[in-house]
Amino acid sequence: MQRLFRDETELPFTNWRARAKLNVAISRLRAGDSLPAAAHYAGYASRASLLKSLSRESGVPQRLLAAAPLAALETRATGG
């Protein structure tokens, strides 16, 4: 089953699940939720665990994400 999932998604299930949770959290942030609310809605135990996952996936330092997560991610995406 895991091999089929990886063949279809090109990701191990754990990586896919982590990205899915991050997508939910980012959507909630874009909708105006606070970091703690977005973390809770996406299934993270805390604001800190969301920041850690965002930082690991994006390469943006947690301190920048904590101050303004969407701006930090946008800057990273545009290479700024």
Beta strands, then each sheet from edge to edge (+ up, - down):
end
